[in-house]
Amino acid sequence: MKQKNKLKGSKTFIEDDYTKQESEIQKKIRGIAAAEKGKGVEAKIGYKKMIWAGEVWHWDTKLDKLVKAPSHPKENPKN
């Protein structure tokens, strides 16, 4: 785990803490992200979520697909 940064850019992923179901979800998300990157859209992957074109999408286990996360206005803590 200490040298995982050496894997950056390769097709190797460290998922030692994921369950089999979580690993399959992440694999699907990586596939979607790769397709979007192929179209020239910037896509970033997180745990059960993906950010592309400035929008956050999260994995819905009931629908078994990525759904757009609702946008929440940022609260101003000074008010």
PDB file with one MODEL, atoms N, CA, C and O in Angstrom:
MODEL        1
ATOM      1  N   MET A   1       0.813  -1.190   0.000  1.00  0.00           N
ATOM      2  CA  MET A   1       0.000   0.000   0.000  1.00  0.00           C
ATOM      3  C   MET A   1       0.864   1.265   0.000  1.00  0.00           C
ATOM      4  O   MET A   1       0.446   2.307  -0.503  1.00  0.00           O
ATOM      5  N   LYS A   2       2.060   1.168   0.562  1.00  0.00           N
ATOM      6  CA  LYS A   2       2.917   2.348   0.639  1.00  0.00           C
ATOM      7  C   LYS A   2       3.414   2.782  -0.735  1.00  0.00           C
ATOM      8  O   LYS A   2       3.710   3.960  -0.937  1.00  0.00           O
ATOM      9  N   GLN A   3       3.511   1.853  -1.679  1.00  0.00           N
ATOM     10  CA  GLN A   3       4.055   2.169  -2.990  1.00  0.00           C
ATOM     11  C   GLN A   3       2.973   2.174  -4.074  1.00  0.00           C
ATOM     12  O   GLN A   3       3.279   2.011  -5.255  1.00  0.00           O
ATOM     13  N   LYS A   4       1.725   2.357  -3.679  1.00  0.00           N
ATOM     14  CA  LYS A   4       0.639   2.317  -4.654  1.00  0.00           C
ATOM     15  C   LYS A   4       0.710   3.461  -5.657  1.00  0.00           C
ATOM     16  O   LYS A   4       0.138   3.362  -6.742  1.00  0.00           O
ATOM     17  N   ASN A   5       1.408   4.554  -5.312  1.00  0.00           N
ATOM     18  CA  ASN A   5       1.523   5.669  -6.253  1.00  0.00           C
ATOM     19  C   ASN A   5       2.314   5.277  -7.500  1.00  0.00           C
ATOM     20  O   ASN A   5       2.207   5.956  -8.522  1.00  0.00           O
ATOM     21  N   LYS A   6       3.092   4.220  -7.450  1.00  0.00           N
ATOM     22  CA  LYS A   6       3.850   3.758  -8.611  1.00  0.00           C
ATOM     23  C   LYS A   6       2.936   3.147  -9.671  1.00  0.00           C
ATOM     24  O   LYS A   6       3.348   2.966 -10.816  1.00  0.00           O
ATOM     25  N   LEU A   7       1.706   2.830  -9.296  1.00  0.00           N
ATOM     26  CA  LEU A   7       0.761   2.226 -10.224  1.00  0.00           C
ATOM     27  C   LEU A   7      -0.011   3.260 -11.035  1.00  0.00           C
ATOM     28  O   LEU A   7      -0.758   2.896 -11.944  1.00  0.00           O
ATOM     29  N   LYS A   8       0.154   4.529 -10.724  1.00  0.00           N
ATOM     30  CA  LYS A   8      -0.602   5.581 -11.401  1.00  0.00           C
ATOM     31  C   LYS A   8      -0.360   5.526 -12.907  1.00  0.00           C
ATOM     32  O   LYS A   8       0.779   5.458 -13.371  1.00  0.00           O
ATOM     33  N   GLY A   9      -1.450   5.558 -13.650  1.00  0.00           N
ATOM     34  CA  GLY A   9      -1.358   5.491 -15.095  1.00  0.00           C
ATOM     35  C   GLY A   9      -1.445   4.076 -15.648  1.00  0.00           C
ATOM     36  O   GLY A   9      -1.618   3.892 -16.852  1.00  0.00           O
ATOM     37  N   SER A  10      -1.328   3.080 -14.785  1.00  0.00           N
ATOM     38  CA  SER A  10      -1.452   1.703 -15.250  1.00  0.00           C
ATOM     39  C   SER A  10      -2.909   1.255 -15.092  1.00  0.00           C
ATOM     40  O   SER A  10      -3.741   2.005 -14.581  1.00  0.00           O
ATOM     41  N   LYS A  11      -3.204   0.062 -15.523  1.00  0.00           N
ATOM     42  CA  LYS A  11      -4.559  -0.470 -15.424  1.00  0.00           C
ATOM     43  C   LYS A  11      -4.707  -1.357 -14.184  1.00  0.00           C
ATOM     44  O   LYS A  11      -5.599  -2.205 -14.131  1.00  0.00           O
ATOM     45  N   THR A  12      -3.843  -1.166 -13.195  1.00  0.00           N
ATOM     46  CA  THR A  12      -3.891  -1.930 -11.959  1.00  0.00           C
ATOM     47  C   THR A  12      -4.521  -1.080 -10.868  1.00  0.00           C
ATOM     48  O   THR A  12      -4.148   0.078 -10.683  1.00  0.00           O
ATOM     49  N   PHE A  13      -5.480  -1.658 -10.144  1.00  0.00           N
ATOM     50  CA  PHE A  13      -6.189  -0.934  -9.107  1.00  0.00           C
ATOM     51  C   PHE A  13      -6.077  -1.692  -7.790  1.00  0.00           C
ATOM     52  O   PHE A  13      -6.108  -2.923  -7.769  1.00  0.00           O
ATOM     53  N   ILE A  14      -5.948  -0.958  -6.703  1.00  0.00           N
ATOM     54  CA  ILE A  14      -5.868  -1.567  -5.380  1.00  0.00           C
ATOM     55  C   ILE A  14      -7.243  -1.485  -4.740  1.00  0.00           C
ATOM     56  O   ILE A  14      -7.738  -0.400  -4.434  1.00  0.00           O
ATOM     57  N   GLU A  15      -7.840  -2.630  -4.546  1.00  0.00           N
ATOM     58  CA  GLU A  15      -9.177  -2.683  -3.972  1.00  0.00           C
ATOM     59  C   GLU A  15      -9.217  -3.744  -2.864  1.00  0.00           C
ATOM     60  O   GLU A  15     -10.150  -4.545  -2.804  1.00  0.00           O
ATOM     61  N   ASP A  16      -8.233  -3.745  -2.013  1.00  0.00           N
ATOM     62  CA  ASP A  16      -8.147  -4.792  -1.008  1.00  0.00           C
ATOM     63  C   ASP A  16      -9.226  -4.705   0.062  1.00  0.00           C
ATOM     64  O   ASP A  16      -9.471  -5.690   0.758  1.00  0.00           O
ATOM     65  N   ASP A  17      -9.873  -3.559   0.213  1.00  0.00           N
ATOM     66  CA  ASP A  17     -10.900  -3.415   1.230  1.00  0.00           C
ATOM     67  C   ASP A  17     -12.311  -3.487   0.663  1.00  0.00           C
ATOM     68  O   ASP A  17     -13.280  -3.354   1.410  1.00  0.00           O
ATOM     69  N   TYR A  18     -12.444  -3.695  -0.636  1.00  0.00           N
ATOM     70  CA  TYR A  18     -13.766  -3.741  -1.255  1.00  0.00           C
ATOM     71  C   TYR A  18     -14.343  -5.150  -1.192  1.00  0.00           C
ATOM     72  O   TYR A  18     -13.616  -6.139  -1.284  1.00  0.00           O
ATOM     73  N   THR A  19     -15.665  -5.223  -1.034  1.00  0.00           N
ATOM     74  CA  THR A  19     -16.339  -6.512  -1.152  1.00  0.00           C
ATOM     75  C   THR A  19     -16.424  -6.850  -2.631  1.00  0.00           C
ATOM     76  O   THR A  19     -16.090  -6.020  -3.476  1.00  0.00           O
ATOM     77  N   LYS A  20     -16.863  -8.055  -2.952  1.00  0.00           N
ATOM     78  CA  LYS A  20     -16.984  -8.446  -4.351  1.00  0.00           C
ATOM     79  C   LYS A  20     -17.970  -7.530  -5.075  1.00  0.00           C
ATOM     80  O   LYS A  20     -17.722  -7.126  -6.211  1.00  0.00           O
ATOM     81  N   GLN A  21     -19.081  -7.203  -4.427  1.00  0.00           N
ATOM     82  CA  GLN A  21     -20.085  -6.328  -5.028  1.00  0.00           C
ATOM     83  C   GLN A  21     -19.522  -4.927  -5.269  1.00  0.00           C
ATOM     84  O   GLN A  21     -19.752  -4.338  -6.325  1.00  0.00           O
ATOM     85  N   GLU A  22     -18.784  -4.392  -4.289  1.00  0.00           N
ATOM     86  CA  GLU A  22     -18.189  -3.065  -4.441  1.00  0.00           C
ATOM     87  C   GLU A  22     -17.165  -3.051  -5.569  1.00  0.00           C
ATOM     88  O   GLU A  22     -17.076  -2.076  -6.316  1.00  0.00           O
ATOM     89  N   SER A  23     -16.398  -4.120  -5.696  1.00  0.00           N
ATOM     90  CA  SER A  23     -15.411  -4.208  -6.773  1.00  0.00           C
ATOM     91  C   SER A  23     -16.083  -4.206  -8.136  1.00  0.00           C
ATOM     92  O   SER A  23     -15.587  -3.583  -9.075  1.00  0.00           O
ATOM     93  N   GLU A  24     -17.219  -4.906  -8.250  1.00  0.00           N
ATOM     94  CA  GLU A  24     -17.943  -4.945  -9.516  1.00  0.00           C
ATOM     95  C   GLU A  24     -18.521  -3.569  -9.861  1.00  0.00           C
ATOM     96  O   GLU A  24     -18.515  -3.162 -11.023  1.00  0.00           O
ATOM     97  N   ILE A  25     -19.017  -2.859  -8.852  1.00  0.00           N
ATOM     98  CA  ILE A  25     -19.549  -1.510  -9.073  1.00  0.00           C
ATOM     99  C   ILE A  25     -18.439  -0.587  -9.560  1.00  0.00           C
ATOM    100  O   ILE A  25     -18.622   0.149 -10.530  1.00  0.00           O
ATOM    101  N   GLN A  26     -17.292  -0.622  -8.892  1.00  0.00           N
ATOM    102  CA  GLN A  26     -16.170   0.228  -9.282  1.00  0.00           C
ATOM    103  C   GLN A  26     -15.707  -0.105 -10.702  1.00  0.00           C
ATOM    104  O   GLN A  26     -15.314   0.786 -11.455  1.00  0.00           O
ATOM    105  N   LYS A  27     -15.753  -1.388 -11.066  1.00  0.00           N
ATOM    106  CA  LYS A  27     -15.356  -1.799 -12.409  1.00  0.00           C
ATOM    107  C   LYS A  27     -16.300  -1.187 -13.442  1.00  0.00           C
ATOM    108  O   LYS A  27     -15.854  -0.712 -14.487  1.00  0.00           O
ATOM    109  N   LYS A  28     -17.608  -1.197 -13.152  1.00  0.00           N
ATOM    110  CA  LYS A  28     -18.583  -0.593 -14.063  1.00  0.00           C
ATOM    111  C   LYS A  28     -18.344   0.908 -14.191  1.00  0.00           C
ATOM    112  O   LYS A  28     -18.396   1.460 -15.290  1.00  0.00           O
ATOM    113  N   ILE A  29     -18.085   1.560 -13.068  1.00  0.00           N
ATOM    114  CA  ILE A  29     -17.842   3.006 -13.087  1.00  0.00           C
ATOM    115  C   ILE A  29     -16.579   3.323 -13.889  1.00  0.00           C
ATOM    116  O   ILE A  29     -16.556   4.289 -14.653  1.00  0.00           O
ATOM    117  N   ARG A  30     -15.531   2.516 -13.719  1.00  0.00           N
ATOM    118  CA  ARG A  30     -14.302   2.725 -14.496  1.00  0.00           C
ATOM    119  C   ARG A  30     -14.570   2.579 -15.986  1.00  0.00           C
ATOM    120  O   ARG A  30     -14.004   3.317 -16.792  1.00  0.00           O
ATOM    121  N   GLY A  31     -15.437   1.626 -16.362  1.00  0.00           N
ATOM    122  CA  GLY A  31     -15.788   1.435 -17.768  1.00  0.00           C
ATOM    123  C   GLY A  31     -16.504   2.651 -18.335  1.00  0.00           C
ATOM    124  O   GLY A  31     -16.211   3.090 -19.447  1.00  0.00           O
ATOM    125  N   ILE A  32     -17.447   3.195 -17.565  1.00  0.00           N
ATOM    126  CA  ILE A  32     -18.167   4.395 -17.994  1.00  0.00           C
ATOM    127  C   ILE A  32     -17.203   5.569 -18.117  1.00  0.00           C
ATOM    128  O   ILE A  32     -17.265   6.337 -19.078  1.00  0.00           O
ATOM    129  N   ALA A  33     -16.312   5.702 -17.137  1.00  0.00           N
ATOM    130  CA  ALA A  33     -15.341   6.804 -17.158  1.00  0.00           C
ATOM    131  C   ALA A  33     -14.411   6.682 -18.364  1.00  0.00           C
ATOM    132  O   ALA A  33     -14.078   7.687 -18.993  1.00  0.00           O
ATOM    133  N   ALA A  34     -13.995   5.469 -18.686  1.00  0.00           N
ATOM    134  CA  ALA A  34     -13.111   5.270 -19.836  1.00  0.00           C
ATOM    135  C   ALA A  34     -13.816   5.669 -21.128  1.00  0.00           C
ATOM    136  O   ALA A  34     -13.204   6.270 -22.011  1.00  0.00           O
ATOM    137  N   ALA A  35     -15.098   5.337 -21.239  1.00  0.00           N
ATOM    138  CA  ALA A  35     -15.865   5.710 -22.430  1.00  0.00           C
ATOM    139  C   ALA A  35     -15.988   7.227 -22.539  1.00  0.00           C
ATOM    140  O   ALA A  35     -15.864   7.786 -23.629  1.00  0.00           O
ATOM    141  N   GLU A  36     -16.230   7.889 -21.417  1.00  0.00           N
ATOM    142  CA  GLU A  36     -16.344   9.347 -21.419  1.00  0.00           C
ATOM    143  C   GLU A  36     -15.014  10.014 -21.739  1.00  0.00           C
ATOM    144  O   GLU A  36     -14.965  11.010 -22.460  1.00  0.00           O
ATOM    145  N   LYS A  37     -13.936   9.456 -21.196  1.00  0.00           N
ATOM    146  CA  LYS A  37     -12.610  10.006 -21.480  1.00  0.00           C
ATOM    147  C   LYS A  37     -12.270   9.832 -22.961  1.00  0.00           C
ATOM    148  O   LYS A  37     -11.584  10.670 -23.547  1.00  0.00           O
ATOM    149  N   GLY A  38     -12.750   8.743 -23.561  1.00  0.00           N
ATOM    150  CA  GLY A  38     -12.547   8.517 -24.983  1.00  0.00           C
ATOM    151  C   GLY A  38     -13.246   9.564 -25.829  1.00  0.00           C
ATOM    152  O   GLY A  38     -12.816   9.861 -26.943  1.00  0.00           O
ATOM    153  N   LYS A  39     -14.331  10.124 -25.296  1.00  0.00           N
ATOM    154  CA  LYS A  39     -15.053  11.197 -25.991  1.00  0.00           C
ATOM    155  C   LYS A  39     -14.417  12.558 -25.748  1.00  0.00           C
ATOM    156  O   LYS A  39     -14.845  13.559 -26.323  1.00  0.00           O
ATOM    157  N   GLY A  40     -13.393  12.598 -24.892  1.00  0.00           N
ATOM    158  CA  GLY A  40     -12.712  13.851 -24.610  1.00  0.00           C
ATOM    159  C   GLY A  40     -13.246  14.591 -23.398  1.00  0.00           C
ATOM    160  O   GLY A  40     -12.882  15.745 -23.172  1.00  0.00           O
ATOM    161  N   VAL A  41     -14.099  13.952 -22.617  1.00  0.00           N
ATOM    162  CA  VAL A  41     -14.671  14.571 -21.429  1.00  0.00           C
ATOM    163  C   VAL A  41     -13.827  14.189 -20.221  1.00  0.00           C
ATOM    164  O   VAL A  41     -13.464  13.023 -20.059  1.00  0.00           O
ATOM    165  N   GLU A  42     -13.515  15.161 -19.374  1.00  0.00           N
ATOM    166  CA  GLU A  42     -12.745  14.869 -18.172  1.00  0.00           C
ATOM    167  C   GLU A  42     -13.633  14.129 -17.170  1.00  0.00           C
ATOM    168  O   GLU A  42     -14.730  14.587 -16.851  1.00  0.00           O
ATOM    169  N   ALA A  43     -13.160  12.999 -16.683  1.00  0.00           N
ATOM    170  CA  ALA A  43     -13.925  12.196 -15.731  1.00  0.00           C
ATOM    171  C   ALA A  43     -13.013  11.755 -14.594  1.00  0.00           C
ATOM    172  O   ALA A  43     -11.902  11.278 -14.828  1.00  0.00           O
ATOM    173  N   LYS A  44     -13.487  11.915 -13.364  1.00  0.00           N
ATOM    174  CA  LYS A  44     -12.755  11.475 -12.184  1.00  0.00           C
ATOM    175  C   LYS A  44     -13.607  10.456 -11.448  1.00  0.00           C
ATOM    176  O   LYS A  44     -14.833  10.560 -11.414  1.00  0.00           O
ATOM    177  N   ILE A  45     -12.942   9.470 -10.860  1.00  0.00           N
ATOM    178  CA  ILE A  45     -13.644   8.390 -10.184  1.00  0.00           C
ATOM    179  C   ILE A  45     -13.397   8.474  -8.688  1.00  0.00           C
ATOM    180  O   ILE A  45     -12.278   8.736  -8.247  1.00  0.00           O
ATOM    181  N   GLY A  46     -14.442   8.253  -7.915  1.00  0.00           N
ATOM    182  CA  GLY A  46     -14.357   8.160  -6.469  1.00  0.00           C
ATOM    183  C   GLY A  46     -15.056   6.893  -6.023  1.00  0.00           C
ATOM    184  O   GLY A  46     -15.430   6.067  -6.855  1.00  0.00           O
ATOM    185  N   TYR A  47     -15.239   6.726  -4.727  1.00  0.00           N
ATOM    186  CA  TYR A  47     -15.905   5.546  -4.200  1.00  0.00           C
ATOM    187  C   TYR A  47     -17.392   5.633  -4.515  1.00  0.00           C
ATOM    188  O   TYR A  47     -18.102   6.484  -3.981  1.00  0.00           O
ATOM    189  N   LYS A  48     -17.851   4.751  -5.381  1.00  0.00           N
ATOM    190  CA  LYS A  48     -19.245   4.678  -5.826  1.00  0.00           C
ATOM    191  C   LYS A  48     -19.741   5.995  -6.416  1.00  0.00           C
ATOM    192  O   LYS A  48     -20.921   6.324  -6.306  1.00  0.00           O
ATOM    193  N   LYS A  49     -18.843   6.740  -7.039  1.00  0.00           N
ATOM    194  CA  LYS A  49     -19.258   7.976  -7.692  1.00  0.00           C
ATOM    195  C   LYS A  49     -18.279   8.335  -8.796  1.00  0.00           C
ATOM    196  O   LYS A  49     -17.168   7.812  -8.876  1.00  0.00           O
ATOM    197  N   MET A  50     -18.734   9.247  -9.643  1.00  0.00           N
ATOM    198  CA  MET A  50     -17.899   9.738 -10.721  1.00  0.00           C
ATOM    199  C   MET A  50     -18.239  11.204 -10.942  1.00  0.00           C
ATOM    200  O   MET A  50     -19.396  11.612 -10.848  1.00  0.00           O
ATOM    201  N   ILE A  51     -17.222  11.974 -11.233  1.00  0.00           N
ATOM    202  CA  ILE A  51     -17.416  13.391 -11.526  1.00  0.00           C
ATOM    203  C   ILE A  51     -17.002  13.589 -12.975  1.00  0.00           C
ATOM    204  O   ILE A  51     -15.847  13.359 -13.334  1.00  0.00           O
ATOM    205  N   TRP A  52     -17.947  14.017 -13.809  1.00  0.00           N
ATOM    206  CA  TRP A  52     -17.593  14.333 -15.181  1.00  0.00           C
ATOM    207  C   TRP A  52     -18.371  15.544 -15.640  1.00  0.00           C
ATOM    208  O   TRP A  52     -19.532  15.744 -15.283  1.00  0.00           O
ATOM    209  N   ALA A  53     -17.701  16.338 -16.435  1.00  0.00           N
ATOM    210  CA  ALA A  53     -18.257  17.596 -16.944  1.00  0.00           C
ATOM    211  C   ALA A  53     -18.730  18.480 -15.797  1.00  0.00           C
ATOM    212  O   ALA A  53     -19.712  19.209 -15.939  1.00  0.00           O
ATOM    213  N   GLY A  54     -18.038  18.421 -14.662  1.00  0.00           N
ATOM    214  CA  GLY A  54     -18.363  19.270 -13.522  1.00  0.00           C
ATOM    215  C   GLY A  54     -19.576  18.827 -12.721  1.00  0.00           C
ATOM    216  O   GLY A  54     -19.994  19.539 -11.808  1.00  0.00           O
ATOM    217  N   GLU A  55     -20.153  17.670 -13.034  1.00  0.00           N
ATOM    218  CA  GLU A  55     -21.322  17.173 -12.322  1.00  0.00           C
ATOM    219  C   GLU A  55     -20.973  15.891 -11.568  1.00  0.00           C
ATOM    220  O   GLU A  55     -20.198  15.063 -12.047  1.00  0.00           O
ATOM    221  N   VAL A  56     -21.557  15.746 -10.388  1.00  0.00           N
ATOM    222  CA  VAL A  56     -21.317  14.568  -9.562  1.00  0.00           C
ATOM    223  C   VAL A  56     -22.428  13.559  -9.816  1.00  0.00           C
ATOM    224  O   VAL A  56     -23.612  13.891  -9.764  1.00  0.00           O
ATOM    225  N   TRP A  57     -22.029  12.333 -10.089  1.00  0.00           N
ATOM    226  CA  TRP A  57     -22.962  11.226 -10.274  1.00  0.00           C
ATOM    227  C   TRP A  57     -22.600  10.155  -9.260  1.00  0.00           C
ATOM    228  O   TRP A  57     -21.418   9.879  -9.057  1.00  0.00           O
ATOM    229  N   HIS A  58     -23.587   9.547  -8.622  1.00  0.00           N
ATOM    230  CA  HIS A  58     -23.311   8.486  -7.659  1.00  0.00           C
ATOM    231  C   HIS A  58     -24.030   7.211  -8.068  1.00  0.00           C
ATOM    232  O   HIS A  58     -24.995   7.248  -8.831  1.00  0.00           O
ATOM    233  N   TRP A  59     -23.554   6.089  -7.556  1.00  0.00           N
ATOM    234  CA  TRP A  59     -24.101   4.794  -7.913  1.00  0.00           C
ATOM    235  C   TRP A  59     -25.350   4.526  -7.084  1.00  0.00           C
ATOM    236  O   TRP A  59     -25.310   4.583  -5.855  1.00  0.00           O
ATOM    237  N   ASP A  60     -26.445   4.238  -7.748  1.00  0.00           N
ATOM    238  CA  ASP A  60     -27.703   3.879  -7.088  1.00  0.00           C
ATOM    239  C   ASP A  60     -27.814   2.358  -7.126  1.00  0.00           C
ATOM    240  O   ASP A  60     -27.965   1.766  -8.194  1.00  0.00           O
ATOM    241  N   THR A  61     -27.739   1.741  -5.969  1.00  0.00           N
ATOM    242  CA  THR A  61     -27.755   0.278  -5.917  1.00  0.00           C
ATOM    243  C   THR A  61     -29.112  -0.297  -6.301  1.00  0.00           C
ATOM    244  O   THR A  61     -29.188  -1.419  -6.800  1.00  0.00           O
ATOM    245  N   LYS A  62     -30.177   0.452  -6.075  1.00  0.00           N
ATOM    246  CA  LYS A  62     -31.506  -0.042  -6.449  1.00  0.00           C
ATOM    247  C   LYS A  62     -31.679  -0.059  -7.964  1.00  0.00           C
ATOM    248  O   LYS A  62     -32.243  -1.001  -8.520  1.00  0.00           O
ATOM    249  N   LEU A  63     -31.192   0.987  -8.628  1.00  0.00           N
ATOM    250  CA  LEU A  63     -31.303   1.082 -10.083  1.00  0.00           C
ATOM    251  C   LEU A  63     -30.142   0.404 -10.800  1.00  0.00           C
ATOM    252  O   LEU A  63     -30.219   0.143 -12.001  1.00  0.00           O
ATOM    253  N   ASP A  64     -29.068   0.118 -10.070  1.00  0.00           N
ATOM    254  CA  ASP A  64     -27.854  -0.495 -10.600  1.00  0.00           C
ATOM    255  C   ASP A  64     -27.261   0.346 -11.733  1.00  0.00           C
ATOM    256  O   ASP A  64     -26.881  -0.179 -12.779  1.00  0.00           O
ATOM    257  N   LYS A  65     -27.190   1.675 -11.501  1.00  0.00           N
ATOM    258  CA  LYS A  65     -26.585   2.562 -12.476  1.00  0.00           C
ATOM    259  C   LYS A  65     -26.202   3.875 -11.801  1.00  0.00           C
ATOM    260  O   LYS A  65     -26.582   4.146 -10.662  1.00  0.00           O
ATOM    261  N   LEU A  66     -25.441   4.681 -12.535  1.00  0.00           N
ATOM    262  CA  LEU A  66     -25.071   6.010 -12.048  1.00  0.00           C
ATOM    263  C   LEU A  66     -26.259   6.953 -12.225  1.00  0.00           C
ATOM    264  O   LEU A  66     -26.918   6.955 -13.265  1.00  0.00           O
ATOM    265  N   VAL A  67     -26.517   7.747 -11.198  1.00  0.00           N
ATOM    266  CA  VAL A  67     -27.564   8.772 -11.275  1.00  0.00           C
ATOM    267  C   VAL A  67     -26.956  10.099 -10.848  1.00  0.00           C
ATOM    268  O   VAL A  67     -26.045  10.149 -10.021  1.00  0.00           O
ATOM    269  N   LYS A  68     -27.478  11.165 -11.426  1.00  0.00           N
ATOM    270  CA  LYS A  68     -26.964  12.494 -11.112  1.00  0.00           C
ATOM    271  C   LYS A  68     -27.319  12.858  -9.679  1.00  0.00           C
ATOM    272  O   LYS A  68     -28.471  12.738  -9.262  1.00  0.00           O
ATOM    273  N   ALA A  69     -26.327  13.300  -8.938  1.00  0.00           N
ATOM    274  CA  ALA A  69     -26.547  13.700  -7.549  1.00  0.00           C
ATOM    275  C   ALA A  69     -27.291  15.025  -7.529  1.00  0.00           C
ATOM    276  O   ALA A  69     -27.014  15.905  -8.344  1.00  0.00           O
ATOM    277  N   PRO A  70     -28.232  15.172  -6.605  1.00  0.00           N
ATOM    278  CA  PRO A  70     -28.938  16.460  -6.527  1.00  0.00           C
ATOM    279  C   PRO A  70     -27.969  17.561  -6.134  1.00  0.00           C
ATOM    280  O   PRO A  70     -27.084  17.358  -5.302  1.00  0.00           O
ATOM    281  N   SER A  71     -28.141  18.717  -6.732  1.00  0.00           N
ATOM    282  CA  SER A  71     -27.250  19.833  -6.410  1.00  0.00           C
ATOM    283  C   SER A  71     -27.806  20.577  -5.207  1.00  0.00           C
ATOM    284  O   SER A  71     -28.993  20.895  -5.148  1.00  0.00           O
ATOM    285  N   HIS A  72     -26.950  20.841  -4.275  1.00  0.00           N
ATOM    286  CA  HIS A  72     -27.322  21.580  -3.073  1.00  0.00           C
ATOM    287  C   HIS A  72     -26.569  22.898  -3.085  1.00  0.00           C
ATOM    288  O   HIS A  72     -25.352  22.910  -3.272  1.00  0.00           O
ATOM    289  N   PRO A  73     -27.264  23.999  -2.889  1.00  0.00           N
ATOM    290  CA  PRO A  73     -26.544  25.281  -2.816  1.00  0.00           C
ATOM    291  C   PRO A  73     -25.648  25.291  -1.594  1.00  0.00           C
ATOM    292  O   PRO A  73     -26.014  24.792  -0.530  1.00  0.00           O
ATOM    293  N   LYS A  74     -24.496  25.855  -1.758  1.00  0.00           N
ATOM    294  CA  LYS A  74     -23.565  25.915  -0.629  1.00  0.00           C
ATOM    295  C   LYS A  74     -24.110  26.909   0.409  1.00  0.00           C
ATOM    296  O   LYS A  74     -24.542  28.017   0.090  1.00  0.00           O
ATOM    297  N   GLU A  75     -24.065  26.462   1.625  1.00  0.00           N
ATOM    298  CA  GLU A  75     -24.549  27.330   2.696  1.00  0.00           C
ATOM    299  C   GLU A  75     -23.451  28.293   3.119  1.00  0.00           C
ATOM    300  O   GLU A  75     -22.276  27.928   3.160  1.00  0.00           O
ATOM    301  N   ASN A  76     -23.836  29.519   3.433  1.00  0.00           N
ATOM    302  CA  ASN A  76     -22.883  30.499   3.886  1.00  0.00           C
ATOM    303  C   ASN A  76     -22.890  30.462   5.414  1.00  0.00           C
ATOM    304  O   ASN A  76     -23.866  30.876   6.038  1.00  0.00           O
ATOM    305  N   PRO A  77     -21.796  29.963   6.027  1.00  0.00           N
ATOM    306  CA  PRO A  77     -21.785  29.823   7.491  1.00  0.00           C
ATOM    307  C   PRO A  77     -21.809  31.170   8.226  1.00  0.00           C
ATOM    308  O   PRO A  77     -22.055  31.197   9.431  1.00  0.00           O
ATOM    309  N   LYS A  78     -21.563  32.276   7.539  1.00  0.00           N
ATOM    310  CA  LYS A  78     -21.534  33.573   8.200  1.00  0.00           C
ATOM    311  C   LYS A  78     -22.937  34.151   8.385  1.00  0.00           C
ATOM    312  O   LYS A  78     -23.127  35.067   9.185  1.00  0.00           O
ATOM    313  N   ASN A  79     -23.915  33.625   7.656  1.00  0.00           N
ATOM    314  CA  ASN A  79     -25.284  34.160   7.769  1.00  0.00           C
ATOM    315  C   ASN A  79     -26.053  33.448   8.844  1.00  0.00           C
ATOM    316  O   ASN A  79     -27.219  33.763   9.081  1.00  0.00           O
TER     317      ASN A  79
ENDMDL
END
